[in-house]
Structures are given as C-alpha cells and as structure tokens.
C-alpha cells in the first residue's frame, strides 16, 4: 500500500495532536503533517502534495472554507478528499461546505471511533485503502480512551493554575482558584442561582446536551454548575460550550476541554457538581465575542 500524505489543519494544538494520533492509530505508515491555519496549509500544499486534508472551519488568517474553495480551483486539488471538522452544526453552515466541495463533515465534539470511521470511509472511497485496524480496535488498543479524552503530555493541571498560572480578568481570582479553594459560598446551590453570570449549553463527545449555569468566567476558562442528572463528563473530554442569553440566543460558542469535575456536596447523592473547562479556540472572532461577554458581565 502506498503511503499517503495527510495534512491536519487546526488552530488548536490540542486538536491537531489528537487528530494526528487518530490517523496514526489506523494508518501507521502514512505521513501526517500539520498547519495552524488555512494560510499555512495553502503554502504547504503549493510546495508539496497531500492526499487527504483534515481541516477545521474557523481559523485565523484563512478559514477552512476559504482553503477548500481555493483547493477546488487548483487543478492539483480539484478532487482531493477534504474532511471538515467544526463545532458549527447549523444547516446553513453544512450547505456552504457542500456547495464548496467538501467530501465529508464531522462536528465537534467527536469520539476517536467516530473520526476513525469517517477517515476510513473517506480513504477507502478515494484510494481503496483499508486501515491496519478499525477505529474500534484502535480505541480499544488505547485502553478504551476516546480521541477527546486523551491529554497531551504538557496539558496544564488545575492545581498549577490555582497557584497563579492562569491569568484572570477577575480581581477576586480565577475560576480555577474558586473551584480548588473549596469556597463554600461558591459551592452552595442557593448562592449559585443568585450569582450566576449566564446560562450555557454543553455538548459532549457522548452526544449529551447539558444545561449549565456559568458561575465564573475569564478569557482562559469558565466554571460551570451542572445538575448531576444531566450526566458527568470525564477529565480531558472535549466539549462545545454555547453561552446563551436570557432570550436563548447564542452569545458565544467555544471549544473547550474538561480540566476538573468536583462535587461541592458532602453527600454521595449530591445533585450538583462544579465543572471547570479550559478553552481550545484561538479563533479571533470567537475570542472577540467571548471578550465582549466577559467585559459585559464583569
């Protein structure tokens, strides 16, 4: 089997590392390279040849859509398979991708098996290559962890953040500090509703949709209060957080990963838990929307 060249394009280091790991798990002989945005990817594609593009949608300098539109006008990449990876699931968004010539589409968050299955189908369709192992086997080989529960070696620890490693817009400390200090006032359900900054909808890799209260937030992370009955995400799970207004309009949408889950209740059957999530996005538009929201609530 001829080794293919795969290009992974995403502005989040964390996502690029995980996608590369998923590719290598099924196709160990393939060469996998990465680019942090569409402009860098375009430059690499002009100099070299890539057989499959796995690309985020929203990135600085050049978006995934713009990269795809350029590819479909370049003779070398007219028919190159392009898998779009994004947290945008609106129908209009998908239609744009299809009209631009996307080969397939996967929404964030996703599991190792989901991405592996999409990738295997795409490569077999265009090149008739089968993976050395299935997506399910790859996941089992990785001790059952999902693509979005594995953490890079340099992933920051909540404890380190609490000691001052996380910058905060809050004079009273960061969400990490609130969570790990065991602040009883912040933990009590009664005070949570009075001091909540906003509501949020959280989508997990398992397909759950959690309704949460935003207890604290800055430009690096946010602290959410979640009902236990909604489900409990795992450490390092990737989640998509939609911060919503009172009119249920989305104020900001952010790709995050879970860095801590703590119960403020001394009882084993406590109804609420605190979940700290850290942002993965580096997209200027998303960060601008987030900045406006933080400034407003502060």
VEXVODREN-564281 format. One record per residue (C-alpha): chain; residue in one letter; x, y, z; residue number from 1. Coordinates in Angstrom, 3 decimals. Layout:
<atoms>
ATOM  mol  type        c1        c2        c3  seq
ATOM    A     A         X         Y         Z  NUM
...
</atoms>
This chain:
<atoms>
ATOM  mol  type        c1        c2        c3  seq
ATOM    A     X     0.000     0.000     0.000    1
ATOM    A     X     1.381     3.380    -0.990    2
ATOM    A     X     1.773     5.709     1.969    3
ATOM    A     X    -0.418     8.787     1.703    4
ATOM    A     X     0.396    12.287     2.883    5
ATOM    A     X    -2.202    13.625     5.328    6
ATOM    A     X    -2.478    17.293     6.297    7
ATOM    A     X    -4.166    18.242     9.589    8
ATOM    A     X    -5.220    21.897     9.787    9
ATOM    A     X    -6.457    23.436    13.050   10
ATOM    A     X    -5.535    26.499    15.095   11
ATOM    A     X    -5.707    24.485    18.349   12
ATOM    A     X    -2.556    22.468    19.145   13
ATOM    A     X    -4.569    20.101    21.298   14
ATOM    A     X    -6.890    19.140    18.449   15
ATOM    A     X    -4.069    18.759    15.929   16
ATOM    A     X    -2.219    16.364    18.233   17
ATOM    A     X    -5.316    14.255    18.825   18
ATOM    A     X    -6.285    14.066    15.156   19
ATOM    A     X    -2.735    13.069    14.190   20
ATOM    A     X    -2.829    10.359    16.842   21
ATOM    A     X    -6.103     9.025    15.448   22
ATOM    A     X    -4.694     8.885    11.907   23
ATOM    A     X    -1.531     7.090    13.016   24
ATOM    A     X    -3.545     4.563    15.025   25
ATOM    A     X    -5.196     3.283    11.833   26
ATOM    A     X    -2.574     4.169     9.226   27
ATOM    A     X     0.866     3.957    10.887   28
ATOM    A     X     2.706     4.165     7.538   29
ATOM    A     X     1.049     7.389     6.429   30
ATOM    A     X     2.931    10.672     6.729   31
ATOM    A     X     0.985    13.195     8.796   32
ATOM    A     X     1.837    16.905     8.787   33
ATOM    A     X     0.100    19.857    10.394   34
ATOM    A     X    -0.703    23.525     9.840   35
ATOM    A     X    -2.063    26.044    12.324   36
ATOM    A     X    -4.327    27.867     9.857   37
ATOM    A     X    -5.543    27.818     6.272   38
ATOM    A     X    -2.871    30.200     5.014   39
ATOM    A     X    -0.054    27.993     6.305   40
ATOM    A     X    -1.796    24.925     4.873   41
ATOM    A     X    -2.118    26.599     1.476   42
ATOM    A     X     1.602    27.401     1.462   43
ATOM    A     X     2.476    23.789     2.331   44
ATOM    A     X     0.109    22.424    -0.316   45
ATOM    A     X     1.691    24.599    -3.007   46
ATOM    A     X     5.138    23.255    -2.156   47
ATOM    A     X     4.191    19.610    -1.593   48
ATOM    A     X     1.468    17.095    -2.375   49
ATOM    A     X    -1.182    15.944     0.098   50
ATOM    A     X    -3.729    13.208    -0.473   51
ATOM    A     X    -6.201    13.932     2.359   52
ATOM    A     X    -6.987    17.195     4.167   53
ATOM    A     X    -8.497    17.146     7.681   54
ATOM    A     X    -9.406    20.743     8.402   55
ATOM    A     X   -11.092    22.934    10.997   56
ATOM    A     X   -13.588    25.518     9.770   57
ATOM    A     X   -12.964    28.612    11.885   58
ATOM    A     X    -9.303    29.698    11.933   59
ATOM    A     X    -7.377    32.980    11.764   60
ATOM    A     X    -5.789    34.280     8.528   61
ATOM    A     X    -7.641    31.813     6.282   62
ATOM    A     X   -10.662    29.730     7.270   63
ATOM    A     X   -11.265    26.113     6.352   64
ATOM    A     X   -13.967    27.200     3.910   65
ATOM    A     X   -11.575    29.581     2.151   66
ATOM    A     X    -8.936    26.850     1.930   67
ATOM    A     X   -11.491    24.442     0.469   68
ATOM    A     X   -12.662    27.000    -2.102   69
ATOM    A     X    -9.049    27.560    -3.181   70
ATOM    A     X    -8.459    23.809    -3.472   71
ATOM    A     X   -11.422    23.364    -5.785   72
ATOM    A     X    -9.951    25.951    -8.169   73
ATOM    A     X    -6.485    24.370    -8.208   74
ATOM    A     X    -6.051    21.544   -10.702   75
ATOM    A     X    -3.883    19.512    -8.319   76
ATOM    A     X    -6.500    19.512    -5.556   77
ATOM    A     X    -9.762    19.525    -7.503   78
ATOM    A     X   -10.691    16.041    -6.271   79
ATOM    A     X    -8.564    15.709    -3.127   80
ATOM    A     X   -10.724    14.453    -0.215   81
ATOM    A     X   -11.432    17.151     2.349   82
ATOM    A     X   -12.902    16.317     5.774   83
ATOM    A     X   -14.290    19.398     7.506   84
ATOM    A     X   -14.037    19.380    11.317   85
ATOM    A     X   -16.059    22.026    13.154   86
ATOM    A     X   -18.342    22.856    16.049   87
ATOM    A     X   -20.726    24.666    13.698   88
ATOM    A     X   -23.680    22.363    13.109   89
ATOM    A     X   -26.197    24.785    11.609   90
ATOM    A     X   -27.876    23.622     8.402   91
ATOM    A     X   -26.751    26.745     6.526   92
ATOM    A     X   -23.167    26.051     7.567   93
ATOM    A     X   -23.289    22.495     6.231   94
ATOM    A     X   -24.854    23.671     2.960   95
ATOM    A     X   -21.967    26.115     2.456   96
ATOM    A     X   -19.460    23.311     2.951   97
ATOM    A     X   -21.260    21.030     0.493   98
ATOM    A     X   -21.514    23.786    -2.122   99
ATOM    A     X   -17.782    24.462    -1.756  100
ATOM    A     X   -16.973    20.809    -2.442  101
ATOM    A     X   -16.426    19.231     0.979  102
ATOM    A     X   -16.015    15.430     0.886  103
ATOM    A     X   -17.342    14.765     4.381  104
ATOM    A     X   -18.154    16.594     7.572  105
ATOM    A     X   -17.777    15.819    11.285  106
ATOM    A     X   -18.958    18.023    14.141  107
ATOM    A     X   -17.160    18.720    17.394  108
ATOM    A     X   -17.063    17.142    19.853  109
ATOM    A     X   -16.450    13.680    18.402  110
ATOM    A     X   -15.057    10.394    19.640  111
ATOM    A     X   -11.977     8.548    18.444  112
ATOM    A     X   -14.182     5.920    16.847  113
ATOM    A     X   -16.359     8.474    15.047  114
ATOM    A     X   -13.380    10.242    13.497  115
ATOM    A     X   -11.663     6.952    12.667  116
ATOM    A     X   -14.752     5.627    10.920  117
ATOM    A     X   -15.164     8.816     8.855  118
ATOM    A     X   -11.487     8.748     7.911  119
ATOM    A     X   -11.511     5.070     6.924  120
ATOM    A     X   -14.566     5.530     4.693  121
ATOM    A     X   -13.062     8.596     3.059  122
ATOM    A     X    -9.710     6.964     2.303  123
ATOM    A     X   -11.299     3.754     1.030  124
ATOM    A     X   -13.683     5.711    -1.205  125
ATOM    A     X   -10.899     7.704    -2.865  126
ATOM    A     X    -7.896     5.372    -2.649  127
ATOM    A     X    -9.299     1.879    -1.890  128
ATOM    A     X    -7.001     1.555     1.134  129
ATOM    A     X    -8.194    -0.179     4.284  130
ATOM    A     X    -6.816     0.692     7.740  131
ATOM    A     X    -4.438    -1.688     9.525  132
ATOM    A     X    -7.031    -1.770    12.301  133
ATOM    A     X   -10.566    -0.467    12.637  134
ATOM    A     X   -11.450     2.629    14.604  135
ATOM    A     X   -12.942     0.448    17.342  136
ATOM    A     X    -9.788    -1.669    17.575  137
ATOM    A     X    -7.645     1.460    17.699  138
ATOM    A     X    -9.720     2.811    20.546  139
ATOM    A     X    -9.543    -0.473    22.469  140
ATOM    A     X    -5.793    -0.588    21.907  141
ATOM    A     X    -5.621     2.840    23.514  142
ATOM    A     X    -7.185     1.412    26.702  143
ATOM    A     X   -10.647     2.485    25.682  144
ATOM    A     X    -9.888     6.194    25.833  145
ATOM    A     X   -11.568     8.420    23.292  146
ATOM    A     X    -9.843    10.809    20.976  147
ATOM    A     X   -11.024    13.685    23.067  148
ATOM    A     X   -10.281    12.238    26.495  149
ATOM    A     X    -6.579    11.765    25.864  150
ATOM    A     X    -4.428    14.628    27.078  151
ATOM    A     X    -1.144    15.867    25.665  152
ATOM    A     X     1.862    15.490    27.928  153
ATOM    A     X     2.053    19.210    28.566  154
ATOM    A     X    -1.609    19.636    29.486  155
ATOM    A     X    -1.861    22.126    32.361  156
ATOM    A     X    -3.027    20.803    35.700  157
ATOM    A     X    -5.766    22.565    37.675  158
ATOM    A     X    -3.544    22.669    40.750  159
ATOM    A     X    -0.854    24.593    38.923  160
ATOM    A     X    -3.414    27.042    37.617  161
ATOM    A     X    -4.708    27.641    41.128  162
ATOM    A     X    -1.247    28.631    42.274  163
ATOM    A     X    -1.222    31.562    39.862  164
ATOM    A     X    -0.519    30.022    36.449  165
ATOM    A     X    -3.809    31.211    34.944  166
ATOM    A     X    -4.281    34.867    34.061  167
ATOM    A     X    -7.628    36.280    35.151  168
ATOM    A     X    -9.780    39.288    34.447  169
ATOM    A     X   -11.247    38.982    37.913  170
ATOM    A     X    -9.800    40.922    40.804  171
ATOM    A     X   -11.048    38.207    43.114  172
ATOM    A     X    -9.220    35.353    41.394  173
ATOM    A     X    -9.691    32.919    38.516  174
ATOM    A     X   -12.365    30.221    38.103  175
ATOM    A     X    -9.638    27.698    38.897  176
ATOM    A     X    -8.986    29.415    42.188  177
ATOM    A     X   -12.673    29.416    43.086  178
ATOM    A     X   -13.041    25.750    42.289  179
ATOM    A     X    -9.975    24.477    44.090  180
ATOM    A     X   -10.192    26.744    47.114  181
ATOM    A     X   -13.296    24.896    48.205  182
ATOM    A     X   -15.173    28.157    48.650  183
ATOM    A     X   -18.346    27.152    50.451  184
ATOM    A     X   -20.241    30.221    49.321  185
ATOM    A     X   -19.485    29.454    45.679  186
ATOM    A     X   -20.402    25.819    46.129  187
ATOM    A     X   -23.859    26.193    47.682  188
ATOM    A     X   -26.702    25.715    45.205  189
ATOM    A     X   -28.687    28.599    46.731  190
ATOM    A     X   -25.979    31.162    46.121  191
ATOM    A     X   -25.215    29.749    42.666  192
ATOM    A     X   -28.516    30.889    41.185  193
ATOM    A     X   -28.136    34.391    42.607  194
ATOM    A     X   -24.603    34.902    41.386  195
ATOM    A     X   -24.772    33.104    38.045  196
ATOM    A     X   -23.390    35.103    35.133  197
ATOM    A     X   -25.239    33.323    32.321  198
ATOM    A     X   -26.660    30.036    31.150  199
ATOM    A     X   -24.801    27.592    28.927  200
ATOM    A     X   -25.498    24.521    26.827  201
ATOM    A     X   -22.699    21.952    26.748  202
ATOM    A     X   -22.382    19.222    24.108  203
ATOM    A     X   -20.205    16.226    24.966  204
ATOM    A     X   -18.463    13.513    22.950  205
ATOM    A     X   -21.126    11.039    24.046  206
ATOM    A     X   -23.917    13.077    22.479  207
ATOM    A     X   -25.169    14.540    25.768  208
ATOM    A     X   -26.504    18.080    25.974  209
ATOM    A     X   -26.021    19.549    29.440  210
ATOM    A     X   -27.784    22.662    30.685  211
ATOM    A     X   -25.467    24.615    32.955  212
ATOM    A     X   -25.044    27.835    34.883  213
ATOM    A     X   -21.915    29.897    34.229  214
ATOM    A     X   -20.605    30.536    37.724  215
ATOM    A     X   -17.360    32.269    36.770  216
ATOM    A     X   -15.506    33.103    33.572  217
ATOM    A     X   -12.401    34.792    32.188  218
ATOM    A     X   -10.516    34.681    28.885  219
ATOM    A     X    -8.894    31.325    29.673  220
ATOM    A     X   -11.528    29.170    31.343  221
ATOM    A     X   -15.003    29.055    32.816  222
ATOM    A     X   -16.584    27.422    35.842  223
ATOM    A     X   -19.945    25.743    35.255  224
ATOM    A     X   -22.510    24.397    37.690  225
ATOM    A     X   -24.237    21.297    36.332  226
ATOM    A     X   -27.059    19.084    37.556  227
ATOM    A     X   -25.786    15.568    38.133  228
ATOM    A     X   -28.791    14.055    36.382  229
ATOM    A     X   -27.657    15.699    33.141  230
ATOM    A     X   -24.542    13.492    33.060  231
ATOM    A     X   -20.934    13.836    34.205  232
ATOM    A     X   -18.230    14.370    31.530  233
ATOM    A     X   -14.800    12.838    32.055  234
ATOM    A     X   -11.488    14.566    32.648  235
ATOM    A     X    -9.992    15.929    29.394  236
ATOM    A     X   -13.240    15.262    27.486  237
ATOM    A     X   -13.705    17.790    24.722  238
ATOM    A     X   -16.948    19.753    24.914  239
ATOM    A     X   -18.557    22.557    22.943  240
ATOM    A     X   -19.967    25.292    25.188  241
ATOM    A     X   -22.682    27.644    23.924  242
ATOM    A     X   -23.135    30.623    26.247  243
ATOM    A     X   -26.746    31.728    25.842  244
ATOM    A     X   -28.674    34.887    26.674  245
ATOM    A     X   -31.977    35.088    28.510  246
ATOM    A     X   -33.674    35.019    25.106  247
ATOM    A     X   -31.869    31.728    24.434  248
ATOM    A     X   -29.676    33.321    21.762  249
ATOM    A     X   -26.094    32.087    21.486  250
ATOM    A     X   -23.748    34.819    22.758  251
ATOM    A     X   -20.531    32.854    22.252  252
ATOM    A     X   -19.583    29.329    21.198  253
ATOM    A     X   -16.285    27.907    22.430  254
ATOM    A     X   -14.458    24.600    22.031  255
ATOM    A     X   -13.199    23.522    25.441  256
ATOM    A     X   -11.852    20.561    27.357  257
ATOM    A     X   -12.688    19.498    30.910  258
ATOM    A     X    -9.908    20.083    33.431  259
ATOM    A     X   -11.758    19.417    36.670  260
ATOM    A     X   -15.015    17.963    37.986  261
ATOM    A     X   -15.675    18.489    41.704  262
ATOM    A     X   -18.739    17.932    43.866  263
ATOM    A     X   -19.372    20.707    46.413  264
ATOM    A     X   -21.696    18.386    48.332  265
ATOM    A     X   -20.535    16.199    51.207  266
ATOM    A     X   -23.226    13.650    50.376  267
ATOM    A     X   -22.647    10.865    47.857  268
ATOM    A     X   -26.011    11.625    46.255  269
ATOM    A     X   -25.366    15.337    45.746  270
ATOM    A     X   -27.434    16.919    42.975  271
ATOM    A     X   -24.898    19.412    41.595  272
ATOM    A     X   -21.248    19.438    40.579  273
ATOM    A     X   -18.778    22.115    39.504  274
ATOM    A     X   -17.053    21.626    36.152  275
ATOM    A     X   -14.053    23.690    35.090  276
ATOM    A     X   -13.410    23.878    31.345  277
ATOM    A     X   -10.491    25.482    29.519  278
ATOM    A     X   -10.679    26.971    26.022  279
ATOM    A     X    -9.022    25.412    22.971  280
ATOM    A     X   -10.032    28.033    20.415  281
ATOM    A     X    -7.578    30.575    19.046  282
ATOM    A     X   -10.025    31.974    16.504  283
ATOM    A     X   -10.044    35.806    16.711  284
ATOM    A     X   -13.802    36.130    16.085  285
ATOM    A     X   -14.670    33.663    18.833  286
ATOM    A     X   -12.248    35.282    21.261  287
ATOM    A     X   -13.658    38.717    20.438  288
ATOM    A     X   -17.213    37.536    21.151  289
ATOM    A     X   -16.013    35.931    24.361  290
ATOM    A     X   -14.154    39.107    25.371  291
ATOM    A     X   -17.282    41.208    24.855  292
ATOM    A     X   -19.301    38.835    27.010  293
ATOM    A     X   -16.701    38.765    29.800  294
ATOM    A     X   -16.463    42.565    29.777  295
ATOM    A     X   -20.253    42.836    29.937  296
ATOM    A     X   -20.745    40.510    32.904  297
ATOM    A     X   -17.762    41.978    34.754  298
</atoms>
